[in-house]
Structures are given as C-alpha cells and as structure tokens.
Amino acid sequence: MTLAHVDEALEKGVRLEVICERLGVAPRTIQRWRKPATAEDRRCGPHTRPANRLSEVERRRILAVANSEEFRDASPKQIVPRLADRGEYVASEASFYRVLREAGQLAHRGHAKAPTPRPRAEHTATGPNQVWSWDITYLKGPVKGAFLYLYLVVDVFSRRIVGFAVHDEESSTHASVLIRRSWQEAGCPEGLVLHSDNGGPMKGATLLATLQWLGVTPSFSRPRVSDDNAFSEALFRTLKYRPSFPRRPFASVEDAHDWVTRFVVWYNTEHRHSAIRFVTPDDRHFSREAALLARRHRVYQRARARHPERWSRDTRDWTPAGPVRLGPSPNLTPAVQEMKRIG
C-alpha cells in the first residue's frame, strides 16, 4: 500500500528524495521494496575471515562453561566476572552471547517466567463516546501531608471532560460510581473503550465488574510507561497550570469540588484546544466544529482577497482534526501513520 502511494506521488511529479524525506526512509529502501520476493540477494559479505576469530576449540569451551552445572542458570553477565574472580579468562561477555546465540542457546535461564512483551494499546476514535481516558491526580488538602484525589474522565476524540469527582481517598468503589454516572449521562454509549494506567483503583474488582456490566471495554497502559495515558496527563497539566489554580491547599473536599466545577465549565465551553484546531471540546463533541471552522476559512479567504500580496502560500488549515488515535506506534513517522490510516 505504501508503494502505491509512492508511485502516485511520483506520477504527480514529486521527487523521490522528497517522498523519502516525508516517509523517513532512504531511497535505497524504496528500491529494495520494489524487488520481487524471489529476487536473489547479491550481497556477498566479507571475503576473508577475521584474524581474531574464535577457534572451534574455543567455541566448544565457551559452550561447555555456559552449560556446566556451576553456570547453567547464570547469564554471561554473571559468568565472566565469576571466572575473572578465579583468575580465568575464557572469552568476553559479547563472545559468550554471540556463541550462545549461534548455538540456539540464548534463551531465558532459571525458573522464573521469562518476560513477555506487552503490545501498546491502540484505539482509534472517529467520534465522541468511543474512547475515554481517565486518571486520578493529587490535590493539596487541609491537612499537611494528606491529599485530596481528583477523579477525571475525558473523551479522547473531543477532549471534553465527561465526568469528575473529588474524594479524600483512592478507591475502586468511587471510580465505579463515577464511571457509571458518566456513562449514563453520555446516553449509555455502546462499544465504549475506557483507557487508564495500572493503578490500584483502575484494576480494582469493583470497577472491573462495573465495566463488564456496562459493556465497557477496559484498556490499560504498559507497566512503568508514563506516557501511555497522555490525554489524562496533559489535562491535569492544563488544570494545575491555570492562573486561577489555588496556590494554597483546598480547605475541604467541597471547596475542591467547587473549583473543579468552574474549571470544567471553562475547559469544555471556552478553552480553544490546540489539538483540535482550536475549537472548544463542546464544539467538537456536539458536532459544531465543521460550521465553525468553515466560517474561519471564509474569514481568511476574504482577508487574502483584500491583500493577496501578504499571502505567499495557502491560508491557514481550518479543516476538522479528524480521527484521534490513542497510543500510535512511536516507530512510524506521521506520514506513514496517515498512509496506514487511509489504506
């Protein structure tokens, strides 16, 4: 599919170097993609053996040491220093790893379960109430060293805050009540995905049972990855950096609730969000963004007609932002991500 887009761009006169720069690949990569699967690999590799190559006897000794009763449950990182402590040098740590890999023995050692990679959760929202993100953040309370806890749910597509609560403790029960209330106020949407990190309240039995009863699919960040729940984290940053955010601790749960209520009203109805073409979350959530952005486009067209000499290129892009993906692959350039979305 990517090659089809490349060919289409070439037919329109776009240079290959420009296409490769947008895709983040080298021209040689495009040439390699065009080769048929049956093409012969004509790379011949080195013609001479390295002078410092391990002999067959040395390779067998490395395998014998690594598989000995003393070292069979140890990695090369442990084997090499322990040999050095005894005044022995068999090979470097890298050589141990290379020989074990070539012998098919570079596998997990010991009785512990081998680590398994966890794929990053990816969900695409093409409209409101398809993917929500939620999290809990600390608020300073009336007692020094104690905190209040703000539970906050945001719609990933529109960035609209669809529910919040303030409590004096973290609890799966409080989270369950909030999610149920937010789900009902949103009209009981079907097929909803609720994303969060791996905190205790997020994985509590009470909340998971509630999600199952509501038909909501839970989604979780990878362990120890702080940016997998970026939508909620970014919202907390906006909240705590508001000029009106109190510098002193909140006097009570009610005091914090009142302030957050005012913030939610401002955020949903007045805040122009940079990720959605600077419309408010409410405008995007309730399908008002297309008309609003069309009016902005007409304003810019009239301004350009009055002073065309001031516009060397097209006017500002006021088209709607489009679908929002939660957790895109970090290894793909934006251009490749767009191609995957279209194709």
N, C-alpha and C positions, 0 to 999 in steps of 0.2 A: 504493500500500500504506500510506503514511503517513497519507493522508486517511481510509482505512478505520479505522485505529486512533484517529484524532481523533474521527471520528463515533461510534465505540464508547464512547469516554470521555465524549462529550457526552451520549449516551443514559443513561449511568450517573449523570449529574448533576454531572460535573466542569465547572467554569467554564472558558471559553475562555482567559482570561488565565493560569490555572494551567497549562493544556496548553502554551500558547506559551512560558511560562517554562521548562518542562521540556525543550521541544524547542530552545530557544534561538532562536526566531523571533518576529516581530511578528504580531499578529492580522491586519494588512493582508496579510501574506504568505499566510496561510491563505485569505483571501478571494480573492487572486489565483490561488491554486492551483485554486480551485473554478470559475474561469471556463473555459468551453469553449475549445478551441484556435482556434475560428473567431471568437471574440469580438473586437469592434473595440477597438483601442487608442485610448481617448478622450483621452489626454494630448496636449495641443496644443503644448506647448513655449513658448518665448518668442515674443512678438508683434512685437518690434522687433529690428532688427539692432544689434549693439554699435557704439558710436560709434568705437571704436578698431579695428574690423575691418580686416584687411589688404585692400588693393585687389587686383583681378585682376592688375594690372601687378606689384605687389609679390610676389604668389604665383608668378607666372611667373619673376621674377628669382631667388627662392629656389630653385626647381627648376633653373633654369639654372646657378646657382652650385654646387648639390649634385651636378649631373651633369656639371660641367665636367671636363676632363682632369686638372686640378690636384686636385680634391676628390672625384672619383668613387669613390675607395677609402677615404674618410675618413668618420667619423661626425660628426654635428652637434657633439658634444663637442669634436672637433678643429677643425672648420671655423670656428666662431665665434671662438675665441681667435686663430687664424691670421689671420682677417680683421681683428681688432682690432689685431694687431701691425702691419698695413699701414695702419692709420688708417681702416679701413672698418667700417661697421655696416650690415648688411643686415636682420637680424631677430634675435630672441632664439633661444637654443637650443631652448626649448619650441616656438617658432613653426616652426623648421626641422622638428622632429619631427612636429608636427601636420600641416603641409603635405605632408610626405613620406608620412605615414600615409594621408591622404585621397587622395593620388595613387597609392596602392598601391606605393610605392617604399621603404617602411620594411622592408627585408629585410637579411639578412646581407651585408656588403660585404667584399671581399677574397677571397683564395684559400684561406684557412683554412676547415676544415669548420665549419659552423655548430653551435653547441652544441645538443644534443638532451636534453630532459628524460628522466630515468630514473625510472620509477614505483617507488614504495616497495614492497618485497617484503611481501606479506601472506599469512600461512599461519595456519590455524585448527587447533588440536589439540583433539580431543574425547576423547582417551585417551592413555595413555603410549606412548612409542616411535613417535610420529607426527612430531614436530618436535623436533629437538635444536638447541642453540646451543653454540658452542664459541669459545674465545679463548685467548690467551696473555698472561700478566702477568709482570712482573719480580719477582724476589725477590733481596734483597741476598745476595751470595756472600762467600766467604772473602777475596777479593782486592778491595781498594778500587777502585771504578770499573768492576768487572766484575760481571755479574749471572748469576743462575740463572733459568731460564724454566719457569714452571708452565703446562702444557697442561691445560685443564679442559673437560669436556663435561657439559652439563646438559640434562635433559629439560624442555622448556618447559611441558608440561602439569602435571607433578608437582613440578617444581623439584628433582628428585632428581639428584645427581651420579652419572652413569653411567660415568665414566671420567676418569682423570687420569694425568699423568706429569710428572716433573721432569727437565730436561736442562740442560746447560751451553751450549746453543746453540739458536737458532731454525732449524728445518729442516722442510721438507715431508715428508721421509722419516720423522722422528719422529712427525709428525702422522698420517701414513698408518698407521703401526703402531698408534697409539693408537685411531684410529677403527675400524680393522679389529677390534682386540681388544674394544672396547666393543660393536661391532655383534654380534660372536659371543656375548659374554656376555649380551646382551639377547635372544638367541634368534633372531638373523638376521631382524629385522622387515622386512616388505615395505612399499614406498611411503614410506620414511623421507625426511624433508627435513632437511638439515644446514645451518644458518644460521651465518654468520660475517661478519667485516668483510673489508676488501680487502687485508689484509696479504700479504706475500710467501709465507709458508708456506701460507696459506689458498688461494692461487691457483696453487701450485706444480704442475708437471706430474705429479709422483709421486702427490700426494694426489688430484688430479682423476681420474687413471687408476684409482686405487683405488676412488673413489666410483662411477665408471662400472661397474667390475667387480662391486661390491657391489649395484648397483641403487639407490644413494642419490642423491637429487637435491640438488645444491649450490644454496645461496641466499646472496646477498651483500648487504651494506649499500650504501647510496648513498655515492659518494665524498665524503669530507670531512664526513660526518654522523656525529657521535659517539654518538648515542643510538639508532641503528638496531639495535644489538646489546645492548639494555638488560638482557636477562636475565643474560648473562655478566658485564656490567659491575657489575650490582648484587650478584652473587655474589662477585666479587672484593672489593667494598667490605665485605661481611659478613666475608669471610675476614681481611682486613687490619685490621679493627677489633675482632677478637676479643680479649678481655683476655689470652688465652694466646699471642697472636701475638708472636714474639720481637722484642724491641727491638734486639737485636744481630744482625748478619748470621749467616746459617747457615754452619756450619763446612764443609759439604760437600753434594754432591747427595744422599747417603744421609740426612744429617741433615734436609734439607728434605723429602725423601720421607717420612720417619717422621712429621714434624709434620703434613704434609698428610693422611697416612693417618688420623691421630687426628681431624683436623678433619672429614674426610669422614664418618667414623663418627658423630661428634656431629651433623653437619648433617643427615644422612639419617635418623637414628633418634631424635634428641632435640629438634632445633630446631623450634619451632612457627612456621611461616611465615605472615606476616600476609596474604599474597595468596591463601592457600588455606584461609581460615577457621581459621587457627592449628592445623592438623594438621601432622604431620611429613611430609616428602616421601615417605618409605617408606609411610606410611599411605595417601597418595593414590595412589602408584604401584601399590600392590598391592591396591587397591580395599577398603581397610579404613575409609575416611573416612566412608562413609554410616552405618555402625553406630556409629562413634564420635560423630559429630555428632548422631545420634538420641538417644544417651544424654545428651549435653549438653542437648539440648532438653527431655528429660524432667526433668532436674535443675532447669532453670529453671522448668518448669511447676509442679513441686512447691513451689519457693520462692515462686512467685507465689500458689499456693493458700494457703500459710501466712500470707502478708502481702500481700493484694491491694491494700491502701492504698498500698503502696510502688511500684506499677506503674501509671503513668498511660497507658502505651501497651503494645503487644505486647512480648513478651520478645525477647531478642537473636536475630538471624537466624543459625541454625545449619544452614542448608541448604548442600549442597555448592556449591563455587565455580563449577562448570560449565566450558564450553569456554574455552580461552585462545587469544587471537589475537596473533600476532607481527606487529607493525607496523600497528596500526589507523590509520585516517585521522585526522590531527590536526584536520581541519576539521569533524568531526562531534561533536556532544555525546554523552555516554554514552547518553542516552535514544534518540537516533536510531540509534546503533550497535546498541542492543538490538533496535530495531524491524527494522533490516536483517537482523540475525541470525535473528529469528523469522520474518520474511517471506521 
